[in-house]
Amino acid sequence: MFQKSQELFSKAQQIFPGGVNSPVRAFKAVNAVPVYIKSALGAYLEDVDGNKYLDYIGSWGPAICGHNHPEVLKAIIQTAQSGLSFGTCHELELELAEQVLKFMPNLQMLRFVTSGTEACMAAIRLARAYTAKPKIIKFAGCYHGHYDSFLVQAGSGVATLGLPDSPGVLPDLAKYTITLPYNNLAAVQKAFDENPASIAAIIVEPVVGNAGCILPQDGYLAGLKQICENNKALLIFDEVMTGFRLAQGGAQERFKIKPDLTCLGKIIGGGLPVGAYGGRSEIMQMIAPSGPVYQAGTLAGNPVAMSAGLATLKLLEQTDFYSKLENTGAKLEAGLKQIFKEKNIPIVLNRCASMLSVFFSPEKEIINYQMAQSSDTKLFAKFFNSMLKKGVYLPPSQFEAWFFSSAHQEKQIEQTLEITQNCLTSLN
């Protein structure tokens, strides 16, 4: 079933560290050999062995309109015919920026970069410069890229592989990162009390996606904002996953919170490498060449990537786009809960809009990374492999969110639930 994938992975292990170019792709957490994909269309993937899968990764978030949407593909081809990269100013970067600011009016200015990691890295540097303070607060299980300051109790691939907190990160750098449990305002207040006038910013995934999908409790995000205001610190929303996914205006629209800085990625590039960070003008004006905080990038604002992002964001303006996505999510959530209940397999299912996670856990709720770690990862691995063999491609880790798209219609949801029913029967 996976013969060619196995052959390719054997070759890759001689060329790439661990055989992959991003850790979670290695399938270590599910005790399997990674599948090599050759094409994607709509809600489906096809691998090099000819197997077809209903996809719940969506390129880890960008494919909110499904894979290879014709409008996005058309925009890419049209732009590519005029040139792949200019290294200069051009009109498309203005058009995409204006569309982003339209969706997220809390952002007054922004700067394009080439990844979500780069956006978060730049936002932290900017926050430290603006506040003239050295420390940041992040939350256990939240992943903001592989920048040194963030690789302390990070989620995503770090959680999946069980790696040490921050190997290779100098202690003198790590000491400026304070890591706290998510959904615990008392811990945040205590950290500020113990570090007076030295915390520049809080950076948070407003809905955690890199330890599985974990939602903020009522009042949590508003509490973070208030604590920041009280201590003249900045609140940074890492909306690399949640931006344009939880609502047209991202988590800040859904939860009615105005962060000081916002980091974006994934959907903003429509499947191509794009990131951005933005916020209030007086903060953003500190970035070179307007101010002293240096940040630059050769491929920032790449025209082909800008065209893909712009085409994607325009698709999100359809009046019923998010209501349809919400209906899809509700059907999938209800169906999964019912099936697991019937099979007497304890789970916690967390969902926010088109992000969800099924935790194989005895807990009544999962509200932070520590609770997520109670999950039965061995049972998840069995479930993952069974689903894969029957044609559903889930994230190959208990600690990653599922993503679905507007291409997931009633047919695809019914197919998913039917396969889940069959897989759980074989697990018992």
C-alpha positions in Angstrom: 0.0 0.0 0.0 2.9 2.4 0.8 5.7 0.7 -1.1 6.9 3.8 -3.1 6.6 6.0 -0.1 8.8 3.6 1.9 11.4 3.6 -0.9 11.5 7.4 -1.0 11.7 7.7 2.7 14.7 5.3 2.8 16.4 7.5 0.3 15.4 10.7 2.2 17.0 9.5 5.4 20.4 9.6 3.8 19.9 13.2 2.7 17.7 15.0 5.3 18.0 14.9 9.1 15.5 12.3 10.1 14.5 12.0 6.5 12.3 15.1 6.6 12.3 18.9 6.3 10.0 19.5 9.2 9.9 17.2 12.2 6.2 16.3 12.5 6.3 14.9 8.9 8.5 12.0 10.1 5.5 10.1 11.5 7.5 9.1 14.6 4.7 9.8 17.0 2.5 7.3 15.1 5.2 4.7 14.6 4.9 4.8 10.8 6.7 5.7 7.6 5.6 9.1 6.1 3.3 9.1 3.1 4.7 10.9 0.1 2.0 13.1 -1.5 2.1 13.8 -5.3 -1.1 15.9 -5.7 -3.9 17.7 -3.9 -7.3 18.9 -5.0 -10.2 20.2 -3.0 -10.5 18.1 0.2 -8.3 15.3 -1.1 -4.7 14.2 -1.3 -3.2 11.5 -3.5 0.1 9.8 -2.7 2.9 8.4 -4.9 1.4 4.9 -4.6 -2.0 6.0 -5.9 -3.8 6.0 -2.5 -6.4 8.8 -2.1 -7.1 10.5 1.2 -9.7 12.8 2.7 -7.4 15.5 4.1 -7.6 17.0 7.6 -4.3 18.8 7.6 -4.9 21.3 4.8 -1.1 22.0 4.6 -1.3 22.7 8.4 -3.9 25.4 7.9 -3.5 27.4 4.7 -5.9 25.5 2.6 -9.1 26.9 4.0 -10.7 27.0 0.6 -9.5 23.5 -0.3 -6.4 22.5 -2.2 -5.6 24.1 -5.6 -8.6 26.3 -5.7 -9.1 27.4 -9.4 -9.3 31.1 -8.5 -6.0 30.9 -6.5 -4.3 28.9 -9.2 -5.4 31.3 -11.9 -4.0 34.2 -9.9 -0.7 32.5 -9.4 -0.3 31.6 -13.1 -1.2 35.1 -14.2 1.3 36.7 -11.9 4.1 34.2 -12.6 3.9 35.0 -16.3 5.0 38.6 -15.4 7.9 37.4 -13.2 8.6 35.2 -10.1 10.4 37.7 -8.0 11.3 41.3 -8.3 13.0 42.3 -5.1 11.3 45.7 -5.5 8.1 47.4 -4.5 5.1 46.4 -6.5 1.3 46.9 -6.6 0.2 43.4 -5.4 1.8 43.8 -2.0 -0.3 47.0 -1.5 -3.4 45.2 -2.6 -2.9 42.3 -0.2 -2.0 44.6 2.6 -5.2 46.6 2.1 -7.3 43.4 2.1 -5.7 42.3 5.4 -6.3 45.7 7.0 -9.9 45.6 5.8 -10.4 42.3 7.6 -8.4 43.3 10.6 -8.9 47.0 11.2 -7.1 46.8 14.5 -3.9 46.6 12.4 -3.0 50.1 11.3 0.3 49.1 9.6 1.9 45.8 8.7 5.1 44.3 7.3 5.3 41.3 5.1 7.8 38.5 5.8 8.1 34.9 4.4 6.9 32.8 7.4 5.0 32.8 10.6 8.2 32.1 12.5 9.8 35.2 11.0 6.7 37.2 11.9 6.8 36.1 15.5 10.5 36.7 15.8 10.2 40.2 14.5 7.2 41.0 16.7 9.2 40.1 19.8 12.2 42.2 18.8 9.8 45.1 18.1 8.0 44.7 21.5 11.3 44.7 23.4 12.5 47.8 21.5 9.1 49.7 22.0 8.9 48.9 25.7 12.6 48.9 26.5 12.1 45.7 28.5 13.8 42.4 28.1 11.4 39.6 29.0 8.5 37.9 27.3 5.8 35.6 28.6 4.7 32.6 26.5 2.6 29.6 27.4 3.4 25.9 27.6 2.4 24.1 24.5 2.2 27.2 22.3 4.5 27.1 19.4 5.6 30.4 17.8 8.3 29.1 15.5 11.8 27.9 16.1 13.3 31.2 17.2 15.5 30.8 20.3 13.2 32.7 22.6 10.2 30.4 21.8 11.8 27.0 22.1 11.0 26.7 25.8 8.2 24.3 26.6 7.0 24.6 23.0 4.2 22.7 21.4 4.0 21.3 17.8 6.9 19.1 16.7 8.7 19.7 20.0 5.9 18.2 21.9 5.4 15.4 19.4 9.0 14.2 19.5 9.4 14.8 23.3 12.6 16.9 22.8 14.3 18.8 25.6 13.0 22.3 26.1 15.7 24.3 24.4 18.8 22.4 23.3 21.2 24.8 21.6 19.5 27.8 23.1 21.9 29.7 25.4 20.8 29.9 29.0 21.4 33.7 28.9 18.8 33.9 26.2 16.3 31.4 27.6 16.2 33.2 31.0 14.3 36.1 29.3 11.4 33.8 28.4 8.9 33.1 31.1 6.7 30.1 30.4 3.3 29.7 32.1 0.3 27.4 31.8 -2.4 28.5 29.3 -5.8 29.6 30.7 -4.3 30.6 34.1 -4.6 34.4 34.7 -3.3 34.1 38.3 0.0 32.8 37.0 0.3 35.7 34.6 -0.3 38.2 37.3 2.2 36.5 39.6 4.8 36.7 36.9 4.4 40.4 36.5 4.5 40.9 40.2 7.7 39.0 40.4 9.3 40.7 37.4 8.3 44.4 37.9 9.0 46.7 34.9 10.9 44.0 33.0 8.2 42.2 30.9 7.9 43.5 27.4 5.1 41.4 26.0 2.9 38.4 26.3 2.7 36.3 23.1 -0.1 33.8 22.8 -2.0 31.6 20.4 -5.5 32.9 21.1 -6.7 29.4 20.3 -3.9 27.0 20.8 -3.3 24.8 17.8 0.2 23.4 18.4 -0.7 21.3 21.4 -3.9 20.2 19.9 -6.9 22.6 19.7 -7.3 24.2 23.1 -9.8 27.1 23.5 -9.5 30.1 25.8 -11.8 30.1 28.8 -14.3 32.9 29.2 -12.5 36.1 30.1 -9.0 34.7 29.7 -7.9 36.8 26.6 -9.6 39.9 28.0 -7.7 39.3 31.2 -4.4 39.1 29.4 -5.1 42.4 27.7 -5.9 44.1 31.0 -2.8 42.8 32.7 -0.7 44.1 29.8 -2.3 47.5 29.9 -1.8 47.7 33.7 1.9 46.9 33.3 2.7 48.8 30.1 3.4 45.6 28.2 2.3 44.6 24.8 -0.2 41.8 24.0 0.9 39.8 20.8 -1.6 37.5 19.2 0.1 34.8 17.2 -2.7 34.3 14.6 -0.6 32.3 12.2 -3.2 29.5 12.5 -6.2 31.4 13.7 -6.0 34.4 11.4 -8.8 34.3 8.8 -9.8 30.9 10.0 -11.8 31.5 13.1 -13.5 34.4 11.5 -12.8 36.8 8.6 -11.0 39.0 11.2 -9.4 36.1 13.0 -9.5 35.4 16.7 -9.4 39.1 17.5 -12.8 39.5 15.8 -14.2 36.3 17.2 -13.3 37.1 20.8 -13.5 40.9 20.5 -10.0 41.6 21.7 -7.6 44.2 20.3 -4.0 42.9 20.6 -1.1 45.4 20.3 0.6 43.3 17.7 -0.6 40.5 15.5 1.4 37.8 13.7 0.0 36.2 10.6 0.9 33.3 8.2 -0.6 30.3 6.5 -3.9 31.5 5.0 -2.4 34.9 4.2 -0.3 33.2 1.6 -2.9 31.0 0.1 -0.6 28.0 0.2 2.7 29.9 -0.7 5.2 31.1 1.9 4.0 34.4 3.4 3.9 35.8 6.8 3.2 39.3 8.2 3.1 41.2 11.5 1.3 44.4 12.2 -0.3 46.6 14.8 -0.6 50.2 15.9 1.2 52.8 13.9 3.3 54.2 16.7 4.7 50.7 17.3 5.2 49.7 13.7 6.9 53.0 12.8 9.9 51.8 14.9 10.8 49.3 12.1 13.5 50.3 9.7 13.6 52.4 7.6 11.2 54.5 9.6 12.8 53.6 12.9 15.8 51.8 14.5 14.5 48.2 14.7 16.1 46.4 11.8 14.3 43.7 9.8 14.5 42.8 6.2 13.9 40.0 3.7 14.8 39.4 0.1 11.6 37.6 -0.8 9.2 39.5 1.5 6.2 40.6 -0.5 7.0 38.1 -3.3 4.5 38.9 -6.1 3.4 35.3 -6.8 2.8 34.7 -3.0 1.0 38.0 -2.8 -1.3 37.0 -5.6 -2.1 33.7 -4.0 -2.9 35.3 -0.7 -5.0 38.0 -2.2 -7.1 35.5 -4.3 -7.7 33.4 -1.1 -8.8 36.4 1.1 -11.2 37.5 -1.6 -12.8 34.1 -1.6 -13.4 34.6 2.2 -15.7 37.6 1.4 -18.5 35.3 0.2 -21.4 36.1 2.5 -22.0 32.6 3.7 -18.4 31.3 3.7 -18.0 31.1 7.5 -21.5 30.1 8.3 -21.2 27.1 6.0 -17.8 26.2 7.5 -19.4 26.4 11.0 -22.2 24.1 10.0 -19.6 21.6 8.6 -17.7 21.7 11.9 -20.9 21.2 14.0 -21.9 18.1 12.0 -18.4 16.7 12.2 -18.1 17.4 15.9 -21.5 15.9 16.8 -20.9 12.8 14.7 -17.5 12.1 16.1 -18.7 12.5 19.7 -21.6 10.2 19.1 -19.4 7.5 17.6 -16.8 7.6 20.3 -19.5 7.5 23.0 -21.1 4.4 21.3 -17.8 2.7 21.3 -17.2 3.6 24.9 -13.8 5.2 24.2 -13.2 8.3 26.4 -12.2 11.4 24.5 -12.3 15.2 24.8 -13.2 16.9 21.5 -12.3 20.5 21.3 -13.4 22.6 18.4 -13.3 26.3 17.4 -14.6 27.1 13.9 -12.7 24.9 11.5 -10.0 23.7 13.9 -10.6 20.7 16.2 -8.8 18.0 18.1 -9.8 14.6 19.4 -7.8 13.9 22.6 -7.8 10.3 23.7 -8.0 11.3 27.3 -10.0 10.5 30.5 -10.1 14.2 31.4 -13.5 15.9 31.4 -11.9 18.9 29.6 -8.6 19.9 28.1 -7.8 23.5 28.8 -3.9 23.5 28.8 -0.9 21.6 27.6 -0.4 19.7 30.8 -3.9 18.3 30.6 -3.4 17.4 26.9 -0.4 15.3 28.0 -2.8 13.0 29.8 -3.9 11.7 26.4 -3.2 8.1 25.3 -0.8 8.7 22.5 -0.4 5.0 21.8 -4.2 4.7 21.2 -4.1 7.8 19.0 -1.3 6.2 16.9 -3.4 3.1 16.3 -6.4 5.3 15.4 -4.3 7.4 13.0 -2.8 4.4 11.2 -6.2 2.8 10.9 -7.8 6.0 9.5 -4.9 6.5 7.1 -5.2 3.0 5.7 -8.9 3.5 5.1 -8.4 6.9 3.4 -8.5 9.7 6.0 -5.3 11.7 6.5 -5.2 13.1 10.0 -2.3 15.1 11.6 0.3 12.5 12.6 0.4 13.6 16.2 -2.0 13.8 19.1 -0.7 17.3 19.7 -1.7 18.9 16.4 -5.1 20.4 15.4 -7.2 19.1 12.6 -8.1 21.6 9.9 -11.0 21.4 7.4 -12.0 23.6 4.6 -14.9 24.8 2.5 -14.2 21.9 0.2 -15.4 19.5 3.0 -19.0 19.2 2.2 -21.7 16.9 3.5 -20.4 14.0 1.4 -16.9 14.3 2.9 -18.2 14.5 6.5 -20.3 11.4 6.0 -17.3 9.6 4.6 -15.2 10.7 7.6 -17.7 9.5 10.1 -18.3 6.2 8.4 -14.6 5.5 8.3 -14.2 6.5 11.9 -16.9 4.1 12.9 -15.1 1.3 11.1 -11.7 2.2 12.6 -13.0 2.3 16.1 -14.6 -1.1 15.7 -11.2 -2.5 14.8 -9.6 -0.8 17.8 -11.9 -2.4 20.4 
